[in-house]
Amino acid sequence: MRNESRSRHKMLDHLEHEVAQFYGALAEFTERDRPDILNLPRDHPERIRRNTAFEAFLLHARLLDDFLGSKPAEGSDDFWAGHLIETWTAARPLATLPDIDGLSVRVRINKQLAHLTTKRLTHKKFPIRAMAQAITNSLIEFVNQAYPVLGENIWQINVWLYSTWTTTEPPIQSGS
């Protein structure tokens, strides 16, 4: 039982990190995304910061989509919501969104992050708000189901689901 509790605590610690990164990246992207940003040179620090936040948002959206809806293979060190709530029914929030130009949102994220491809999209084609809302709705459902099992251990994530996220102030110092 002690090992199970320690393992659960470790899982929650990793989950808190991912939730914080997801909402933090969304806040940073929202703060830096302005109509003229793509007119700046590709090496302009503001354009780079904006793109970094955009890609971080996509990465953490994909990861949380996996956590909420993808049971890992037997023996894997990966974990999913069902490891914390035995009765959890897999939810794939990104799969609830309409395809973008004939490909699922998840495939589009993969192309954006993991492939040099001529099919890469601009950020304007990604339904950022809809993606954030779909992930948030599934996380709210997860927290609601987890609270009777995990109690206050899940409280921080619950608070973050209803928080307004602030952004860092440039310049961002190395190591901050």
PyMOL commands that set and color helices and strands:
alter all, ss='L'
color gray80, all
select helices_A, chain A and resi 2-32+37-39+45-69+81-84+93-96+105-114+123-125+128-161
alter helices_A, ss='H'
color red, helices_A
deselect
rebuild
show_as cartoon
